[in-house]
Amino acid sequence: MQLVVEISEDTFFDLKKKQNRTEVDNTVLNGTPLPKGHGRLIDADAVLEASIGNTYKDIDIAETIIEADKESD
């Protein structure tokens, strides 16, 4: 099972400071953060399996797993 979790930076740093971590703490700390401003995330394998012509339209209509990050600093 894979989970995408949104936590604040303060919570992340609080977890980092903790001496005795749980498995959940370690899972979050070992995660890979998505970059700010990323595009929407789709299951590309599902697009390739279900596509009719492997066109940009197939990607365009693919189900979104995670919405694009429109935030910019």
LOVEXKE-851235 format. One record per atom (N, C-alpha, C): residue number from 1; residue in three letters; atom name; x negated, y, z negated. Coordinates in steps of 0.02 Angstrom, whole numbers. Layout:
BEGIN
+------+------+-------+--------+--------+--------+
! gudo ! keza ! lummi !      x !      y !      z !
+------+------+-------+--------+--------+--------+
!  NUM !  ALA !    CA !      X !      Y !      Z !
...
+------+------+-------+--------+--------+--------+
END
This chain:
BEGIN
+------+------+-------+--------+--------+--------+
! gudo ! keza ! lummi !      x !      y !      z !
+------+------+-------+--------+--------+--------+
!    1 !  MET !     N !    -42 !    -59 !      0 !
!    1 !  MET !    CA !      0 !      0 !      0 !
!    1 !  MET !     C !    -44 !     62 !      0 !
!    2 !  GLN !     N !    -25 !    111 !     40 !
!    2 !  GLN !    CA !    -61 !    174 !     42 !
!    2 !  GLN !     C !    -14 !    230 !     22 !
!    3 !  LEU !     N !    -38 !    276 !    -18 !
!    3 !  LEU !    CA !      3 !    332 !    -39 !
!    3 !  LEU !     C !    -32 !    397 !    -22 !
!    4 !  VAL !     N !      7 !    447 !     -4 !
!    4 !  VAL !    CA !    -18 !    515 !      5 !
!    4 !  VAL !     C !      9 !    554 !    -54 !
!    5 !  VAL !     N !    -35 !    586 !    -91 !
!    5 !  VAL !    CA !    -16 !    621 !   -152 !
!    5 !  VAL !     C !    -39 !    693 !   -148 !
!    6 !  GLU !     N !      6 !    739 !   -168 !
!    6 !  GLU !    CA !    -13 !    809 !   -171 !
!    6 !  GLU !     C !    -19 !    829 !   -244 !
!    7 !  ILE !     N !    -80 !    852 !   -262 !
!    7 !  ILE !    CA !    -92 !    877 !   -329 !
!    7 !  ILE !     C !   -128 !    943 !   -324 !
!    8 !  SER !     N !   -124 !    983 !   -376 !
!    8 !  SER !    CA !   -158 !   1048 !   -375 !
!    8 !  SER !     C !   -233 !   1038 !   -384 !
!    9 !  GLU !     N !   -272 !   1088 !   -364 !
!    9 !  GLU !    CA !   -344 !   1084 !   -374 !
!    9 !  GLU !     C !   -361 !   1081 !   -448 !
!   10 !  ASP !     N !   -323 !   1117 !   -489 !
!   10 !  ASP !    CA !   -335 !   1116 !   -561 !
!   10 !  ASP !     C !   -327 !   1045 !   -589 !
!   11 !  THR !     N !   -275 !   1010 !   -567 !
!   11 !  THR !    CA !   -264 !    941 !   -590 !
!   11 !  THR !     C !   -321 !    897 !   -566 !
!   12 !  PHE !     N !   -343 !    906 !   -505 !
!   12 !  PHE !    CA !   -399 !    867 !   -478 !
!   12 !  PHE !     C !   -462 !    878 !   -520 !
!   13 !  PHE !     N !   -478 !    939 !   -536 !
!   13 !  PHE !    CA !   -537 !    953 !   -576 !
!   13 !  PHE !     C !   -531 !    928 !   -647 !
!   14 !  ASP !     N !   -470 !    930 !   -675 !
!   14 !  ASP !    CA !   -458 !    902 !   -741 !
!   14 !  ASP !     C !   -472 !    826 !   -741 !
!   15 !  LEU !     N !   -450 !    793 !   -688 !
!   15 !  LEU !    CA !   -463 !    721 !   -682 !
!   15 !  LEU !     C !   -538 !    707 !   -677 !
!   16 !  LYS !     N !   -574 !    750 !   -640 !
!   16 !  LYS !    CA !   -646 !    741 !   -632 !
!   16 !  LYS !     C !   -684 !    746 !   -698 !
!   17 !  LYS !     N !   -661 !    788 !   -743 !
!   17 !  LYS !    CA !   -695 !    800 !   -807 !
!   17 !  LYS !     C !   -685 !    743 !   -857 !
!   18 !  LYS !     N !   -631 !    705 !   -848 !
!   18 !  LYS !    CA !   -614 !    652 !   -895 !
!   18 !  LYS !     C !   -668 !    598 !   -899 !
!   19 !  GLN !     N !   -684 !    575 !   -958 !
!   19 !  GLN !    CA !   -735 !    524 !   -967 !
!   19 !  GLN !     C !   -708 !    454 !   -951 !
!   20 !  ASN !     N !   -653 !    435 !   -982 !
!   20 !  ASN !    CA !   -624 !    368 !   -972 !
!   20 !  ASN !     C !   -568 !    372 !   -921 !
!   21 !  ARG !     N !   -582 !    353 !   -861 !
!   21 !  ARG !    CA !   -533 !    358 !   -807 !
!   21 !  ARG !     C !   -494 !    294 !   -799 !
!   22 !  THR !     N !   -431 !    301 !   -779 !
!   22 !  THR !    CA !   -391 !    243 !   -762 !
!   22 !  THR !     C !   -400 !    226 !   -689 !
!   23 !  GLU !     N !   -372 !    171 !   -667 !
!   23 !  GLU !    CA !   -375 !    152 !   -597 !
!   23 !  GLU !     C !   -342 !    204 !   -553 !
!   24 !  VAL !     N !   -287 !    233 !   -576 !
!   24 !  VAL !    CA !   -253 !    285 !   -538 !
!   24 !  VAL !     C !   -297 !    347 !   -530 !
!   25 !  ASP !     N !   -329 !    367 !   -586 !
!   25 !  ASP !    CA !   -375 !    424 !   -583 !
!   25 !  ASP !     C !   -428 !    412 !   -530 !
!   26 !  ASN !     N !   -459 !    353 !   -532 !
!   26 !  ASN !    CA !   -513 !    338 !   -485 !
!   26 !  ASN !     C !   -488 !    335 !   -413 !
!   27 !  THR !     N !   -427 !    311 !   -403 !
!   27 !  THR !    CA !   -399 !    309 !   -336 !
!   27 !  THR !     C !   -391 !    379 !   -308 !
!   28 !  VAL !     N !   -366 !    424 !   -348 !
!   28 !  VAL !    CA !   -357 !    494 !   -326 !
!   28 !  VAL !     C !   -425 !    526 !   -313 !
!   29 !  LEU !     N !   -472 !    516 !   -359 !
!   29 !  LEU !    CA !   -538 !    546 !   -352 !
!   29 !  LEU !     C !   -577 !    520 !   -292 !
!   30 !  ASN !     N !   -564 !    458 !   -272 !
!   30 !  ASN !    CA !   -599 !    429 !   -214 !
!   30 !  ASN !     C !   -562 !    440 !   -149 !
!   31 !  GLY !     N !   -507 !    476 !   -151 !
!   31 !  GLY !    CA !   -468 !    490 !    -90 !
!   31 !  GLY !     C !   -504 !    539 !    -44 !
!   32 !  THR !     N !   -481 !    541 !     17 !
!   32 !  THR !    CA !   -508 !    588 !     66 !
!   32 !  THR !     C !   -459 !    644 !     76 !
!   33 !  PRO !     N !   -479 !    705 !     58 !
!   33 !  PRO !    CA !   -432 !    761 !     67 !
!   33 !  PRO !     C !   -422 !    778 !    141 !
!   34 !  LEU !     N !   -361 !    797 !    158 !
!   34 !  LEU !    CA !   -347 !    819 !    226 !
!   34 !  LEU !     C !   -371 !    891 !    232 !
!   35 !  PRO !     N !   -401 !    909 !    288 !
!   35 !  PRO !    CA !   -425 !    978 !    296 !
!   35 !  PRO !     C !   -368 !   1027 !    302 !
!   36 !  LYS !     N !   -379 !   1088 !    277 !
!   36 !  LYS !    CA !   -328 !   1141 !    284 !
!   36 !  LYS !     C !   -316 !   1154 !    358 !
!   37 !  GLY !     N !   -254 !   1165 !    375 !
!   37 !  GLY !    CA !   -237 !   1181 !    444 !
!   37 !  GLY !     C !   -233 !   1121 !    490 !
!   38 !  HIS !     N !   -231 !   1059 !    462 !
!   38 !  HIS !    CA !   -228 !    999 !    505 !
!   38 !  HIS !     C !   -162 !    997 !    542 !
!   39 !  GLY !     N !   -162 !    963 !    598 !
!   39 !  GLY !    CA !   -100 !    954 !    637 !
!   39 !  GLY !     C !    -57 !    900 !    605 !
!   40 !  ARG !     N !      2 !    889 !    634 !
!   40 !  ARG !    CA !     45 !    837 !    607 !
!   40 !  ARG !     C !     13 !    769 !    617 !
!   41 !  LEU !     N !     25 !    725 !    571 !
!   41 !  LEU !    CA !     -4 !    658 !    574 !
!   41 !  LEU !     C !     49 !    608 !    595 !
!   42 !  ILE !     N !     30 !    566 !    644 !
!   42 !  ILE !    CA !     76 !    515 !    670 !
!   42 !  ILE !     C !     41 !    447 !    667 !
!   43 !  ASP !     N !     79 !    394 !    677 !
!   43 !  ASP !    CA !     51 !    327 !    682 !
!   43 !  ASP !     C !     36 !    315 !    755 !
!   44 !  ALA !     N !    -26 !    328 !    774 !
!   44 !  ALA !    CA !    -46 !    323 !    845 !
!   44 !  ALA !     C !    -39 !    252 !    872 !
!   45 !  ASP !     N !    -51 !    202 !    829 !
!   45 !  ASP !    CA !    -44 !    133 !    851 !
!   45 !  ASP !     C !     29 !    118 !    872 !
!   46 !  ALA !     N !     76 !    145 !    833 !
!   46 !  ALA !    CA !    147 !    135 !    849 !
!   46 !  ALA !     C !    164 !    169 !    915 !
!   47 !  VAL !     N !    134 !    227 !    928 !
!   47 !  VAL !    CA !    146 !    262 !    991 !
!   47 !  VAL !     C !    121 !    220 !   1049 !
!   48 !  LEU !     N !     62 !    192 !   1042 !
!   48 !  LEU !    CA !     33 !    151 !   1096 !
!   48 !  LEU !     C !     74 !     88 !   1109 !
!   49 !  GLU !     N !     99 !     57 !   1055 !
!   49 !  GLU !    CA !    140 !     -4 !   1062 !
!   49 !  GLU !     C !    207 !     10 !   1095 !
!   50 !  ALA !     N !    238 !     67 !   1078 !
!   50 !  ALA !    CA !    306 !     81 !   1100 !
!   50 !  ALA !     C !    309 !    126 !   1161 !
!   51 !  SER !     N !    253 !    153 !   1182 !
!   51 !  SER !    CA !    255 !    203 !   1235 !
!   51 !  SER !     C !    272 !    171 !   1303 !
!   52 !  ILE !     N !    301 !    212 !   1344 !
!   52 !  ILE !    CA !    319 !    190 !   1411 !
!   52 !  ILE !     C !    262 !    205 !   1459 !
!   53 !  GLY !     N !    232 !    264 !   1452 !
!   53 !  GLY !    CA !    179 !    282 !   1498 !
!   53 !  GLY !     C !    117 !    310 !   1464 !
!   54 !  ASN !     N !    113 !    304 !   1397 !
!   54 !  ASN !    CA !     56 !    332 !   1360 !
!   54 !  ASN !     C !     43 !    405 !   1379 !
!   55 !  THR !     N !     95 !    443 !   1381 !
!   55 !  THR !    CA !     88 !    513 !   1400 !
!   55 !  THR !     C !     91 !    558 !   1339 !
!   56 !  TYR !     N !     77 !    621 !   1349 !
!   56 !  TYR !    CA !     83 !    670 !   1295 !
!   56 !  TYR !     C !    154 !    672 !   1268 !
!   57 !  LYS !     N !    203 !    657 !   1311 !
!   57 !  LYS !    CA !    273 !    656 !   1288 !
!   57 !  LYS !     C !    283 !    603 !   1235 !
!   58 !  ASP !     N !    250 !    545 !   1243 !
!   58 !  ASP !    CA !    255 !    492 !   1192 !
!   58 !  ASP !     C !    230 !    518 !   1125 !
!   59 !  ILE !     N !    175 !    554 !   1126 !
!   59 !  ILE !    CA !    147 !    582 !   1064 !
!   59 !  ILE !     C !    194 !    636 !   1037 !
!   60 !  ASP !     N !    221 !    676 !   1082 !
!   60 !  ASP !    CA !    265 !    730 !   1063 !
!   60 !  ASP !     C !    327 !    706 !   1026 !
!   61 !  ILE !     N !    354 !    648 !   1046 !
!   61 !  ILE !    CA !    415 !    623 !   1015 !
!   61 !  ILE !     C !    402 !    572 !    959 !
!   62 !  ALA !     N !    339 !    559 !    945 !
!   62 !  ALA !    CA !    322 !    510 !    893 !
!   62 !  ALA !     C !    345 !    535 !    824 !
!   63 !  GLU !     N !    363 !    488 !    782 !
!   63 !  GLU !    CA !    385 !    505 !    714 !
!   63 !  GLU !     C !    327 !    536 !    675 !
!   64 !  THR !     N !    341 !    591 !    641 !
!   64 !  THR !    CA !    290 !    625 !    600 !
!   64 !  THR !     C !    286 !    591 !    532 !
!   65 !  ILE !     N !    225 !    574 !    512 !
!   65 !  ILE !    CA !    213 !    544 !    446 !
!   65 !  ILE !     C !    200 !    599 !    395 !
!   66 !  ILE !     N !    157 !    647 !    414 !
!   66 !  ILE !    CA !    142 !    704 !    371 !
!   66 !  ILE !     C !    146 !    766 !    415 !
!   67 !  GLU !     N !    184 !    815 !    393 !
!   67 !  GLU !    CA !    192 !    877 !    431 !
!   67 !  GLU !     C !    125 !    915 !    437 !
!   68 !  ALA !     N !    119 !    955 !    488 !
!   68 !  ALA !    CA !     60 !    996 !    498 !
!   68 !  ALA !     C !     52 !   1046 !    441 !
!   69 !  ASP !     N !    -10 !   1061 !    424 !
!   69 !  ASP !    CA !    -24 !   1111 !    373 !
!   69 !  ASP !     C !    -32 !   1179 !    407 !
!   70 !  LYS !     N !     15 !   1222 !    398 !
!   70 !  LYS !    CA !     13 !   1287 !    430 !
!   70 !  LYS !     C !    -24 !   1338 !    389 !
!   71 !  GLU !     N !    -46 !   1318 !    329 !
!   71 !  GLU !    CA !    -81 !   1364 !    283 !
!   71 !  GLU !     C !   -151 !   1377 !    309 !
!   72 !  SER !     N !   -173 !   1438 !    304 !
!   72 !  SER !    CA !   -242 !   1455 !    322 !
!   72 !  SER !     C !   -269 !   1505 !    271 !
!   73 !  ASP !     N !   -332 !   1496 !    253 !
!   73 !  ASP !    CA !   -364 !   1542 !    205 !
!   73 !  ASP !     C !   -409 !   1590 !    240 !
+------+------+-------+--------+--------+--------+
END
